[in-house]
């Protein structure tokens, strides 16, 4: 007998509290600590699985699963 190989998928749970918090800082400058290090920029968009962060004239898509913490910048 042969078994069919089913590709495995990694599924990340959606945390609605994190998504809501990120949505509350849309168009504000934040520091986002990721597993690869910190990034500072303006949150331009928030989806269920990623955010769009603008740093200078560049847009970065960051998976929410890779975010450790977020700190809004004070003015």
C-alpha atoms as a printed R data frame, in Angstrom:
   type eleno elety resid chain resno      x      y      z
1  ATOM     1    CA   UNK     A     1  0.000  0.000  0.000
2  ATOM     2    CA   UNK     A     2  1.115  3.499 -0.695
3  ATOM     3    CA   UNK     A     3  0.240  6.491  1.386
4  ATOM     4    CA   UNK     A     4 -0.451  9.839 -0.153
5  ATOM     5    CA   UNK     A     5  1.808 12.611  1.041
6  ATOM     6    CA   UNK     A     6 -0.277 15.456  2.391
7  ATOM     7    CA   UNK     A     7  1.668 18.708  2.660
8  ATOM     8    CA   UNK     A     8  1.760 19.948  6.210
9  ATOM     9    CA   UNK     A     9  0.706 23.486  6.982
10 ATOM    10    CA   UNK     A    10  1.731 25.659  9.869
11 ATOM    11    CA   UNK     A    11 -1.291 27.465 11.240
12 ATOM    12    CA   UNK     A    12 -0.937 30.503 13.468
13 ATOM    13    CA   UNK     A    13 -3.868 31.400 15.673
14 ATOM    14    CA   UNK     A    14 -5.408 34.843 15.262
15 ATOM    15    CA   UNK     A    15 -5.392 36.891 18.439
16 ATOM    16    CA   UNK     A    16 -8.206 39.437 18.111
17 ATOM    17    CA   UNK     A    17 -6.826 41.509 21.005
18 ATOM    18    CA   UNK     A    18 -3.485 41.959 19.246
19 ATOM    19    CA   UNK     A    19 -5.213 42.836 15.967
20 ATOM    20    CA   UNK     A    20 -7.462 45.356 17.762
21 ATOM    21    CA   UNK     A    21 -4.495 46.918 19.553
22 ATOM    22    CA   UNK     A    22 -2.584 47.243 16.292
23 ATOM    23    CA   UNK     A    23 -5.631 48.788 14.607
24 ATOM    24    CA   UNK     A    24 -5.771 51.385 17.395
25 ATOM    25    CA   UNK     A    25 -2.307 52.654 16.427
26 ATOM    26    CA   UNK     A    26 -2.958 52.874 12.681
27 ATOM    27    CA   UNK     A    27 -1.304 56.002 11.234
28 ATOM    28    CA   UNK     A    28  0.825 56.366 14.374
29 ATOM    29    CA   UNK     A    29  4.552 55.813 14.822
30 ATOM    30    CA   UNK     A    30  5.388 52.673 16.794
31 ATOM    31    CA   UNK     A    31  8.342 50.502 17.657
32 ATOM    32    CA   UNK     A    32  7.650 46.887 16.722
33 ATOM    33    CA   UNK     A    33  9.911 44.265 18.288
34 ATOM    34    CA   UNK     A    34 10.078 41.230 16.020
35 ATOM    35    CA   UNK     A    35 11.921 37.968 16.430
36 ATOM    36    CA   UNK     A    36 14.555 39.502 14.127
37 ATOM    37    CA   UNK     A    37 14.877 42.812 15.974
38 ATOM    38    CA   UNK     A    38 13.117 46.174 16.403
39 ATOM    39    CA   UNK     A    39 11.579 48.299 13.654
40 ATOM    40    CA   UNK     A    40 10.317 51.865 14.034
41 ATOM    41    CA   UNK     A    41  7.760 53.252 11.627
42 ATOM    42    CA   UNK     A    42  4.167 54.259 10.979
43 ATOM    43    CA   UNK     A    43  1.468 51.578 10.946
44 ATOM    44    CA   UNK     A    44 -0.308 51.983  7.599
45 ATOM    45    CA   UNK     A    45 -2.599 48.930  7.600
46 ATOM    46    CA   UNK     A    46 -3.545 45.978  9.795
47 ATOM    47    CA   UNK     A    47 -4.885 42.635  8.567
48 ATOM    48    CA   UNK     A    48 -5.613 39.474 10.547
49 ATOM    49    CA   UNK     A    49 -2.175 38.000  9.835
50 ATOM    50    CA   UNK     A    50  0.104 40.975  9.060
51 ATOM    51    CA   UNK     A    51  0.700 44.692  9.388
52 ATOM    52    CA   UNK     A    52  2.071 47.170  6.887
53 ATOM    53    CA   UNK     A    53  4.729 49.398  8.443
54 ATOM    54    CA   UNK     A    54  6.062 52.474  6.647
55 ATOM    55    CA   UNK     A    55  9.688 53.296  7.376
56 ATOM    56    CA   UNK     A    56 10.784 56.414  5.491
57 ATOM    57    CA   UNK     A    57  9.488 55.845  1.944
58 ATOM    58    CA   UNK     A    58  9.450 52.042  2.192
59 ATOM    59    CA   UNK     A    59  6.591 49.723  3.115
60 ATOM    60    CA   UNK     A    60  7.268 46.545  5.073
61 ATOM    61    CA   UNK     A    61  4.812 43.692  5.568
62 ATOM    62    CA   UNK     A    62  5.333 42.075  8.973
63 ATOM    63    CA   UNK     A    63  3.571 38.890 10.003
64 ATOM    64    CA   UNK     A    64  1.797 39.339 13.340
65 ATOM    65    CA   UNK     A    65  3.096 35.905 14.393
66 ATOM    66    CA   UNK     A    66  6.624 37.391 14.268
67 ATOM    67    CA   UNK     A    67  5.796 40.354 16.533
68 ATOM    68    CA   UNK     A    68  6.961 40.119 20.167
69 ATOM    69    CA   UNK     A    69  5.667 43.514 21.371
70 ATOM    70    CA   UNK     A    70  4.586 46.944 20.121
71 ATOM    71    CA   UNK     A    71  5.239 50.305 21.755
72 ATOM    72    CA   UNK     A    72  3.600 53.520 20.519
73 ATOM    73    CA   UNK     A    73  6.063 56.400 20.309
74 ATOM    74    CA   UNK     A    74  5.248 59.356 22.486
75 ATOM    75    CA   UNK     A    75  5.214 62.782 20.881
